[in-house]
Amino acid sequence: MKVLVIGAGVVGTAAAWYLTKAGHEVTVLDRREGPGLETSFANGGQISACHAEPWANPAVLPRILRWLGREDAPLKFRFNRWDPALWAWSLRFLANCTGGRAAVNTERALRVALYSRRCLQQLRAETGIAYDHRTRGILHVYRDPREFGHARKAAELMRRHGLPRFDKTAAECAAIEPALEAVAEHLAGGIFTPEDESGDAYAFTAALVRLATARGAVFRTGIKVIGFETNRDRVTAVLTEGGRLRPDGIVLAAGVWSPLLARSAGLRLPVVPAKGYSVTIPVAGHGGAPTVSITDDEHKIVCSRLGERLRVAGTAEMAGYDSSLNQLRWRLILDQARALFPDGGDFERAEPWAGLRPVTPDSVPLLGATPFRNLWLDTGHGTLGWTMACGSGRVIADLVSGRKPEIALEGLELGRFC
Ligand SMILES: Cc1cc2nc3c(=O)[nH]c(=O)nc-3n(C[C@H](O)[C@H](O)[C@H](O)COP(=O)(O)OP(=O)(O)OC[C@H]3O[C@@H](n4cnc5c(N)ncnc54)[C@H](O)[C@@H]3O)c2cc1C
């Protein structure tokens, strides 16, 4: 089958890989000058399958209220302009903040994330793909004993579901990651998920493009898709700035821009941008950079060692499609990283970046079928697009090929919002 993938981020590229492996004739279009240059470019680097909890949960509301009006809030809503999509999304987000909904959404996100980590590991074993990856787990650290208490309860619940998530004392945290020694006395403890991983999503995307190309996939960059033409239950043409294309199947993997394209086919995707920042710090000559991926849960920042760089990422700002760099917010991340790892790198040479996470109100991606028989969705991966890319791509390749995916699709498709 001739399959067109729209979007060459980590999600679209992973789909292209699995589709090519399944024997399809695959073309990937991206409007940027190369693959992986948008949200997949400089993210936090974590493959955090064991931490796939949704944003929407009963504990988040009091926090959002506490953070209101604070420019340095880890999660900030900017409702100061008329944005119907954001208002509609926010109402759905609120509806997902009950304990019951959070439990359902956790199971759905975990289903994709754990499967995806297995797919990534298989892909790595099969191809030898290298992307500054580390398989030393993820350690969440806490200063506030109360927050640590909540995290321990959540970890216990997850262990009952078979997820390896272990409580650690401050001393044990420093033993797992000696770079934490300088701050260990201020830590209440940590939660360790030894099976989680980290790595450079951009390096992975670029390497996978090369592997997929060697197997016959075609990546065409610098081409913008404008919309779709439809007839009843089929997309009959994909309109691009370079002309009209008529593939047999289409996979929409355009990250935060997916809803803008879907609209031309009459589909409403509840996906909005949540801006985040990262700083990338050179570590050469500094002995205090971590090699285990760390999450500072209080400040909501993640730190991943990517070769000779330390990537630190965090904050979420619901502010539409504006991806400009707000000095205050990225400098805050830099200061928090410096406080955690005083000798972690050359902080003066840090490179700031901002990207837009494609978030759904329930933190579960939009995967699978649409009302159009030849259009599939692979989008809305939010904070976990790197974690979920391979599994999502594999699911899409199975669906396009008419095979039953290896994980259940219940609760992952667009139909849950209709
Ligand atoms: C600060 C930050 C930290 C993060 N940390 C992590 C982490 O630690 N772990 C994790 O799992 N996830 C993390 N994420 C989330 C993750 O980066 C995203 O979920 C993921 O990159 C989304 O990938 P994507 O391929 O869907 O989107 P993108 O990478 O944005 O790709 C979409 C592509 O579609 C193209 N496109 C859009 N419109 C069109 C059009 N009209 N025509 C043609 N092409 C088009 C774009 O050019 C782009 O290349 C983080 C995100 C941010 C912002």
The ligand as an SDF file (V2000), in Angstrom:
LIG
                    3D

 53 58  0  0  0  0  0  0  0  0999 V2000
   10.2300   20.6410   27.2240 C   0  0  0  0  0  0  0  0  0  0  0  0
    9.7640   19.2800   26.7810 C   0  0  0  0  0  0  0  0  0  0  0  0
   10.2580   18.1610   27.4340 C   0  0  0  0  0  0  0  0  0  0  0  0
    9.8020   16.8870   27.0580 C   0  0  0  0  0  0  0  0  0  0  0  0
   10.3430   15.7910   27.6470 N   0  0  0  0  0  0  0  0  0  0  0  0
    9.9460   14.5470   27.2760 C   0  0  0  0  0  0  0  0  0  0  0  0
   10.5360   13.3950   27.8600 C   0  0  0  0  0  0  0  0  0  0  0  0
   11.4360   13.4750   28.6930 O   0  0  0  0  0  0  0  0  0  0  0  0
   10.0630   12.1730   27.4780 N   0  0  0  0  0  0  0  0  0  0  0  0
    9.0420   12.0490   26.5610 C   0  0  0  0  0  0  0  0  0  0  0  0
    8.6310   10.9350   26.2970 O   0  0  0  0  0  0  0  0  0  0  0  0
    8.5040   13.1270   25.9440 N   0  0  0  0  0  0  0  0  0  0  0  0
    8.9230   14.3710   26.2830 C   0  0  0  0  0  0  0  0  0  0  0  0
    8.3740   15.4750   25.7050 N   0  0  0  0  0  0  0  0  0  0  0  0
    7.2830   15.2910   24.7490 C   0  0  0  0  0  0  0  0  0  0  0  0
    7.7780   14.9090   23.3600 C   0  0  0  0  0  0  0  0  0  0  0  0
    8.8920   15.6890   23.0040 O   0  0  0  0  0  0  0  0  0  0  0  0
    6.6390   15.0980   22.3440 C   0  0  0  0  0  0  0  0  0  0  0  0
    5.4850   14.4130   22.7860 O   0  0  0  0  0  0  0  0  0  0  0  0
    7.0520   14.5450   20.9810 C   0  0  0  0  0  0  0  0  0  0  0  0
    8.2380   15.1540   20.5370 O   0  0  0  0  0  0  0  0  0  0  0  0
    5.9460   14.7630   19.9550 C   0  0  0  0  0  0  0  0  0  0  0  0
    6.4300   14.2280   18.7540 O   0  0  0  0  0  0  0  0  0  0  0  0
    5.6330   14.4020   17.4020 P   0  0  0  0  0  0  0  0  0  0  0  0
    6.3980   13.6800   16.3720 O   0  0  0  0  0  0  0  0  0  0  0  0
    4.1980   14.0540   17.6300 O   0  0  0  0  0  0  0  0  0  0  0  0
    5.6310   15.9850   17.1550 O   0  0  0  0  0  0  0  0  0  0  0  0
    6.7800   16.8910   16.4650 P   0  0  0  0  0  0  0  0  0  0  0  0
    8.1310   16.4790   16.8880 O   0  0  0  0  0  0  0  0  0  0  0  0
    6.3790   18.3100   16.7060 O   0  0  0  0  0  0  0  0  0  0  0  0
    6.6230   16.5300   14.9340 O   0  0  0  0  0  0  0  0  0  0  0  0
    5.5390   16.9650   14.1660 C   0  0  0  0  0  0  0  0  0  0  0  0
    6.0790   17.2730   12.8010 C   0  0  0  0  0  0  0  0  0  0  0  0
    4.9920   17.6050   11.9360 O   0  0  0  0  0  0  0  0  0  0  0  0
    5.4470   18.6020   11.0540 C   0  0  0  0  0  0  0  0  0  0  0  0
    4.2870   19.3250   10.5440 N   0  0  0  0  0  0  0  0  0  0  0  0
    3.3940   20.0510   11.2530 C   0  0  0  0  0  0  0  0  0  0  0  0
    2.4690   20.5950   10.4430 N   0  0  0  0  0  0  0  0  0  0  0  0
    2.7810   20.2100    9.1960 C   0  0  0  0  0  0  0  0  0  0  0  0
    2.2150   20.4680    7.9230 C   0  0  0  0  0  0  0  0  0  0  0  0
    1.1280   21.2180    7.7740 N   0  0  0  0  0  0  0  0  0  0  0  0
    2.7930   19.9120    6.8360 N   0  0  0  0  0  0  0  0  0  0  0  0
    3.9120   19.1280    6.9640 C   0  0  0  0  0  0  0  0  0  0  0  0
    4.4980   18.8740    8.1480 N   0  0  0  0  0  0  0  0  0  0  0  0
    3.9330   19.3930    9.2480 C   0  0  0  0  0  0  0  0  0  0  0  0
    6.3310   19.4840   11.9060 C   0  0  0  0  0  0  0  0  0  0  0  0
    7.2350   20.2420   11.1160 O   0  0  0  0  0  0  0  0  0  0  0  0
    7.0160   18.4670   12.8120 C   0  0  0  0  0  0  0  0  0  0  0  0
    8.2880   18.0840   12.3230 O   0  0  0  0  0  0  0  0  0  0  0  0
    8.8170   16.7510   26.0380 C   0  0  0  0  0  0  0  0  0  0  0  0
    8.3510   17.8880   25.3650 C   0  0  0  0  0  0  0  0  0  0  0  0
    8.8210   19.1530   25.7270 C   0  0  0  0  0  0  0  0  0  0  0  0
    8.3320   20.3600   24.9860 C   0  0  0  0  0  0  0  0  0  0  0  0
  1  2  1  0
  2  3  1  0
  2 52  2  0
  3  4  2  0
  4  5  1  0
  4 50  1  0
  5  6  2  0
  6  7  1  0
  6 13  1  0
  7  8  2  0
  7  9  1  0
  9 10  1  0
 10 11  2  0
 10 12  1  0
 12 13  2  0
 13 14  1  0
 14 15  1  0
 14 50  1  0
 15 16  1  0
 16 17  1  0
 16 18  1  0
 18 19  1  0
 18 20  1  0
 20 21  1  0
 20 22  1  0
 22 23  1  0
 23 24  1  0
 24 25  2  0
 24 26  1  0
 24 27  1  0
 27 28  1  0
 28 29  2  0
 28 30  1  0
 28 31  1  0
 31 32  1  0
 32 33  1  0
 33 34  1  0
 33 48  1  0
 34 35  1  0
 35 36  1  0
 35 46  1  0
 36 37  1  0
 36 45  1  0
 37 38  2  0
 38 39  1  0
 39 40  1  0
 39 45  2  0
 40 41  1  0
 40 42  2  0
 42 43  1  0
 43 44  2  0
 44 45  1  0
 46 47  1  0
 46 48  1  0
 48 49  1  0
 50 51  2  0
 51 52  1  0
 52 53  1  0
M  END
$$$$
